[in-house]
Amino acid sequence: MKHETFKNMSQQDLHTELLQATEKLRSLQFNLKLGKVQDTTAIGKTKRMIARILTALQIHYGEKA
């Protein structure tokens, strides 16, 4: 997702997206250790999405994680 999509989201929606993204990252990292991940770029994409969500939270709501 692009940063523009996070601009219009509410604080609760951003927290929900953050929880889902961190769970996805945890799952990808676990599956990478097991050798089940075919697309290793998904880990980097998920990390960037988490960073975008955290940035949106900090800019719009003044929150730090």
PyMOL commands that set and color helices and strands:
alter all, ss='L'
color gray80, all
select helices_A, chain A and resi 3-7+11-34+41-61
alter helices_A, ss='H'
color red, helices_A
deselect
rebuild
show_as cartoon
